[in-house]
Amino acid sequence: MINEVISMNGYGIYVWSAFSFTLISFGVLYTVIKFQLVKEKNKFDAKYLTLTSDKKNTVRTQKTYKGILASNLVSKI
């Protein structure tokens, strides 16, 4: 029974290899994107900490900054 599901009438090797390739590719893609997101967030935080208080107030009113804060609060990658 289980051998029939795995072999799929001789096509199992193609189906399972494609499935595993896709799963591994998505895992690698997720890991790379997560690493890049953390790297960019750290760069943003480092630059933000060097700003003067007047510039920080200006930045807080900008749309891009609000988007970064919203994604940091919602996204738990």
C-alpha positions in Angstrom: 0.0 0.0 0.0 2.6 2.6 1.1 5.0 1.4 -1.6 2.3 2.1 -4.2 2.0 5.7 -2.9 5.7 6.2 -2.9 6.4 4.7 -6.3 3.3 6.2 -8.0 3.5 3.6 -10.9 7.1 4.4 -11.7 6.7 8.2 -11.5 7.4 8.6 -7.8 11.1 9.4 -8.3 10.2 12.4 -10.4 7.4 13.6 -8.2 9.2 13.2 -4.9 12.4 14.7 -6.3 10.5 17.7 -7.6 8.6 18.1 -4.3 11.8 17.9 -2.3 13.7 20.4 -4.6 10.8 22.8 -4.3 10.7 22.5 -0.5 14.5 22.9 -0.2 14.4 25.9 -2.5 11.7 27.7 -0.5 13.6 27.0 2.7 16.8 28.5 1.3 14.9 31.5 -0.1 13.3 32.1 3.2 16.6 31.9 5.1 18.3 34.3 2.6 15.5 36.9 2.8 15.4 36.7 6.6 19.2 37.2 6.8 19.0 40.2 4.4 16.1 41.7 6.4 17.9 41.5 9.7 21.0 43.0 8.0 19.1 46.0 6.6 17.3 46.5 9.9 20.6 46.7 11.7 21.9 49.2 9.2 18.8 51.3 9.6 19.1 51.2 13.4 22.8 52.1 13.3 22.1 55.1 11.1 19.0 56.2 13.0 21.0 56.2 16.3 23.5 58.7 14.9 20.9 61.3 14.0 20.4 64.5 16.1 17.1 64.9 17.9 15.8 67.4 15.3 16.4 65.0 12.5 14.9 62.1 14.5 11.7 64.1 14.8 11.7 64.7 11.1 12.2 61.1 10.4 9.4 60.0 12.7 6.9 62.0 10.5 8.0 60.3 7.3 5.9 57.6 5.6 8.9 55.3 5.1 9.8 55.3 8.7 6.3 54.5 9.7 6.3 51.6 7.2 9.5 50.2 8.7 8.1 50.4 12.2 4.8 48.8 11.2 6.6 45.9 9.5 8.9 45.4 12.6 5.9 45.2 14.9 3.9 42.8 12.7 6.5 40.7 11.0 8.1 38.1 13.3 10.4 36.5 10.7 
